[in-house]
């Protein structure tokens, strides 16, 4: 399971992310050949729902995305 990093969000807002809304997530992943990459994706819902939706969208757009390593929650 990939780690969710909320440090940037907490620094900007003064609290942990919570509730329902639009989230901007920076997804760090590898492709089938082990190369690392990242992409910023916007998704709506709770943070858990948005994270899952963002990963599904990314895999559909970038067919090479294989393993999610880390998710940064952006402010």
C-alpha positions, -999 to +999 in steps of 0.1 A: +000+000+000+013+035-009+021+060+018-001+092+019+019+123+028-001+151+042+028+174+054+023+201+027-014+202+034-010+204+072+016+231+069-006+253+047-039+247+065-028+239+101-047+206+103-049+172+088-071+168+057-106+158+065-141+157+050-154+158+015-141+181-013-118+185-042-083+173-036-051+178-056-029+148-053+007+143-066+009+105-074+044+090-074+045+057-093+066+032-113+060+019-148+064-017-159+102-012-164+108+002-130+111+039-140+098+064-115+074+092-124+049+115-109+017+133-120-007+157-103-043+147-104-075+164-091-103+143-077-134+148-057-148+129-026-133+120+007-095+118+007-097+080+005-122+081-023-103+108-042-070+089-039-086+057-053-103+077-081-070+095-090-051+063-092-078+047-115-077+078-138-039+078-139-038+041-149-064+047-176-045+077-190-010+064-186-012+027-194+023+022-181+015+031-145+020-001-125+027+005-088+017+035-067+045+044-043+034+076-026+006+102-027+013+138-016-018+157-006-013+192-020-026+224-003 
